[in-house]
Amino acid sequence: MNLVAQLVQAAAENSEQSGNVMLETLPFFFIAGGTFALLGLVALSYRNVANRHAAKAKAWAAEHGHEGHGAGHGH
């Protein structure tokens, strides 16, 4: 018996099972949606972080003689 025949036979044996595939996969939808919402909240929590620390950045730049973050500064 080849692979195709085995797959057909397995499908025929399992075709008697009743059930709604949509209801069986619904928990995965809620888990994925909850995870996406949680990650969205984490990303939203970082909003406006740069502006909250603008005064510190300006003070540090004035103290160290830098006007900004220039690229290629040697770190």
Beta strands, then each sheet from edge to edge (+ up, - down):
end
